[in-house]
Amino acid sequence: MGTLYIIATPIGNLKDITLRALEVLKSVDLVACEDTRQTLKLLNHYQISKPLVSYFQHSKLSKIEYIAGQLAEGKNVALVTDAGTPGISDPGGKIIEHITNNMKQDAGIRIVPIPGPSAVMAALSISGFPTDKFIFMGFPPHKKGRNKFFEEVARAGYVVVFYESTHRILKAMEQLKGLAPERQIVAARELTKMFESVYRGTAGEILDKLNEDKNNLKGEFVIIVKNE
């Protein structure tokens, strides 16, 4: 039976890849990736050539079963996401779930983590907030359940971390301004990339900073809300 390696890849700067990750990518038979174009940029940069199979949020079960079948045949597979650690607010979790749920105790398939970059941990490390306990909530819903999501953030007794997209960051800050106007927030944009920016203050203060320069709305954000 094969081994499924869960490999964390850079969230921006390609130099953040670990030596072990490169070693494993060079050794596997197949790379399962969210977007082949993104993964090729990384592999080409390090002159690694491997067969690729794509998976994404709405992948058919047959795609997941193909990957599982390769492992059952003894192939070693690297699972990567577009950026960061697979399985963390990412469709790669479905592959891991399928394999663990359908894997017999004696099947012999190993699942091995190759740790590395994570936008959540990178943002928390520079927040200055108490991080012995925190809640990670992924992306807020686009429409249904969005208000409830931010109400939960406002009520939380611990530091809360979540992601937000370029298109909804202003709306997110508006909602936090209304529900938790005094809470301190860190909004980290484009971490490890050329235009990395970190905003600190209340939701209202960060909203003012973002509105001053709409060019700063590009890229995904990691939002950290301090507990009261």
C-alpha positions as CSV (number, residue, x, y, z in Angstrom):
1,M,0.0,0.0,0.0
2,G,1.1,3.6,-0.7
3,T,1.6,6.6,1.4
4,L,-0.5,9.8,1.2
5,Y,1.7,12.8,2.1
6,I,-0.1,15.9,3.3
7,I,2.3,18.6,2.2
8,A,2.1,22.3,3.2
9,T,3.2,24.6,0.4
10,P,4.1,28.3,0.4
11,I,1.2,30.8,0.9
12,G,3.1,33.4,-1.2
13,N,6.9,33.4,-1.1
14,L,8.2,30.2,-2.8
15,K,11.2,30.1,-0.6
16,D,9.0,29.2,2.3
17,I,8.9,25.5,1.1
18,T,10.6,23.1,3.5
19,L,13.5,20.9,2.6
20,R,11.5,17.9,3.6
21,A,8.6,18.9,1.4
22,L,10.9,19.2,-1.6
23,E,12.4,15.8,-0.9
24,V,9.0,14.2,-0.7
25,L,7.7,15.9,-3.9
26,K,10.7,14.6,-5.7
27,S,10.0,11.0,-4.5
28,V,6.3,10.5,-5.0
29,D,4.5,8.9,-8.0
30,L,1.7,11.4,-8.2
31,V,0.8,14.9,-7.0
32,A,-2.9,15.6,-6.2
33,C,-3.4,19.4,-6.4
34,E,-6.2,21.9,-6.2
35,D,-5.2,23.8,-9.3
36,T,-2.6,22.3,-11.7
37,R,-1.5,25.7,-12.9
38,Q,-0.7,26.9,-9.3
39,T,1.2,23.7,-8.5
40,L,3.2,23.7,-11.7
41,K,4.6,27.1,-10.8
42,L,6.0,25.6,-7.6
43,L,7.2,22.4,-9.2
44,N,8.8,24.2,-12.1
45,H,10.5,26.6,-9.8
46,Y,12.3,23.7,-8.1
47,Q,12.7,21.7,-11.4
48,I,10.4,18.9,-10.2
49,S,8.4,17.0,-12.8
50,K,5.6,14.7,-11.7
51,P,2.2,13.6,-13.0
52,L,-0.6,15.8,-11.6
53,V,-4.2,15.2,-10.9
54,S,-6.5,18.0,-10.0
55,Y,-9.2,18.1,-7.3
56,F,-11.3,21.0,-6.2
57,Q,-14.3,21.8,-4.1
58,H,-16.9,20.2,-6.4
59,S,-14.8,17.3,-7.6
60,K,-16.7,14.2,-8.5
61,L,-16.3,11.2,-6.2
62,S,-14.6,9.3,-9.1
63,K,-11.7,11.7,-8.8
64,I,-11.3,11.0,-5.1
65,E,-11.7,7.3,-5.8
66,Y,-8.9,7.5,-8.4
67,I,-6.5,8.9,-5.9
68,A,-7.5,6.3,-3.4
69,G,-7.0,3.6,-6.0
70,Q,-3.5,4.8,-6.7
71,L,-2.7,4.5,-3.0
72,A,-4.2,1.0,-2.9
73,E,-1.9,0.0,-5.8
74,G,1.1,1.0,-3.7
75,K,1.7,4.4,-5.3
76,N,2.9,7.3,-3.1
77,V,0.8,10.4,-3.5
78,A,1.5,14.0,-2.4
79,L,-1.6,16.1,-1.6
80,V,-1.1,19.8,-1.9
81,T,-3.4,22.8,-2.0
82,D,-2.9,26.1,-3.8
83,A,-1.3,27.6,-0.8
84,G,-0.8,26.6,2.8
85,T,-1.7,23.3,4.5
86,P,-4.1,20.9,2.8
87,G,-7.3,20.0,4.8
88,I,-7.5,23.4,6.6
89,S,-10.5,25.2,5.1
90,D,-9.6,23.5,1.9
91,P,-11.2,20.8,-0.4
92,G,-8.3,18.4,0.3
93,G,-10.0,17.5,3.5
94,K,-12.6,15.6,1.5
95,I,-9.9,13.3,0.1
96,I,-8.4,12.6,3.6
97,E,-11.9,12.0,5.0
98,H,-12.8,9.6,2.2
99,I,-9.6,7.6,2.6
100,T,-9.8,7.4,6.4
101,N,-13.5,6.5,6.4
102,N,-13.1,3.7,3.8
103,M,-9.7,2.5,4.9
104,K,-9.6,-0.9,6.7
105,Q,-7.5,-1.1,9.8
106,D,-5.1,-3.5,8.0
107,A,-5.2,-1.7,4.6
108,G,-1.6,-0.4,5.1
109,I,-2.2,3.1,3.6
110,R,-0.2,5.6,5.6
111,I,-1.2,9.3,5.9
112,V,1.8,11.4,6.8
113,P,1.9,15.2,7.5
114,I,4.7,17.3,6.1
115,P,4.1,20.5,8.1
116,G,5.0,24.0,6.9
117,P,3.3,27.3,5.9
118,S,-0.1,28.2,7.2
119,A,-1.8,31.6,6.8
120,V,-3.6,31.1,10.2
121,M,-0.4,30.5,12.1
122,A,1.6,33.1,10.3
123,A,-1.0,35.8,11.1
124,L,-1.4,34.6,14.8
125,S,2.3,34.8,15.2
126,I,2.4,38.5,14.6
127,S,-0.9,39.5,16.2
128,G,0.4,40.1,19.7
129,F,-2.9,38.6,21.0
130,P,-3.1,35.8,23.5
131,T,-3.0,32.6,21.4
132,D,-3.0,29.8,24.0
133,K,-6.6,29.3,23.0
134,F,-8.2,30.5,19.8
135,I,-11.1,29.6,17.4
136,F,-10.6,29.2,13.7
137,M,-13.8,29.7,11.7
138,G,-12.7,29.5,8.1
139,F,-14.5,31.7,5.5
140,P,-17.8,33.5,6.5
141,P,-20.8,32.4,4.4
142,H,-21.5,34.7,1.5
143,K,-25.2,35.2,2.2
144,K,-27.2,32.7,4.3
145,G,-25.8,32.4,7.8
146,R,-23.4,35.4,7.4
147,N,-25.0,37.5,10.2
148,K,-25.0,34.5,12.5
149,F,-21.3,33.9,11.7
150,F,-20.4,37.4,12.8
151,E,-22.6,37.3,15.9
152,E,-20.6,34.2,17.0
153,V,-17.4,36.1,16.4
154,A,-18.6,38.9,18.6
155,R,-19.7,36.6,21.4
156,A,-16.6,34.4,21.4
157,G,-14.7,34.2,24.6
158,Y,-11.4,33.5,22.8
159,V,-9.4,35.0,20.0
160,V,-11.1,34.3,16.7
161,V,-9.4,33.8,13.4
162,F,-11.1,33.6,10.0
163,Y,-10.4,34.2,6.3
164,E,-12.1,36.8,4.1
165,S,-12.0,37.5,0.4
166,T,-11.1,40.7,-1.4
167,H,-14.8,41.2,-2.4
168,R,-16.2,41.0,1.1
169,I,-13.6,42.5,3.4
170,L,-15.3,45.9,3.7
171,K,-18.6,44.3,4.5
172,A,-16.9,42.1,7.1
173,M,-15.4,45.2,8.8
174,E,-18.8,47.0,8.7
175,Q,-20.4,44.0,10.4
176,L,-17.7,43.8,13.1
177,K,-17.9,47.5,13.6
178,G,-21.6,47.1,14.4
179,L,-21.3,44.1,16.6
180,A,-18.0,44.5,18.3
181,P,-16.9,48.2,17.9
182,E,-14.3,48.2,20.7
183,R,-12.6,44.9,20.0
184,Q,-9.0,45.0,18.7
185,I,-8.4,43.4,15.3
186,V,-5.5,42.4,13.1
187,A,-6.2,42.2,9.4
188,A,-3.3,40.6,7.5
189,R,-3.3,40.8,3.7
190,E,-1.2,39.0,1.2
191,L,1.1,37.4,3.8
192,T,4.6,36.6,2.6
193,K,3.9,38.3,-0.7
194,M,5.4,41.5,-2.2
195,F,2.5,43.7,-1.1
196,E,2.0,42.2,2.4
197,S,0.1,44.5,4.7
198,V,-1.0,44.3,8.3
199,Y,-3.7,46.6,9.7
200,R,-4.2,46.9,13.5
201,G,-7.0,48.7,15.4
202,T,-10.8,48.5,15.8
203,A,-13.0,47.5,13.0
204,G,-13.8,51.1,12.3
205,E,-10.2,52.2,12.3
206,I,-9.2,49.4,9.9
207,L,-12.2,50.2,7.7
208,D,-11.0,53.8,7.4
209,K,-7.5,52.6,6.4
210,L,-8.9,50.3,3.8
211,N,-11.2,53.0,2.3
212,E,-8.3,55.4,2.0
213,D,-6.6,53.2,-0.6
214,K,-8.9,50.8,-2.5
215,N,-5.8,49.2,-4.0
216,N,-5.2,47.6,-0.6
217,L,-8.3,45.5,-1.1
218,K,-6.5,43.1,-3.4
219,G,-5.7,39.6,-2.1
220,E,-7.1,37.5,0.7
221,F,-7.2,38.5,4.3
222,V,-6.7,36.7,7.6
223,I,-8.7,38.4,10.3
224,I,-7.9,38.0,14.0
225,V,-10.4,39.4,16.5
226,K,-9.1,39.7,20.1
227,N,-11.3,38.5,22.9
228,E,-12.6,41.0,25.4
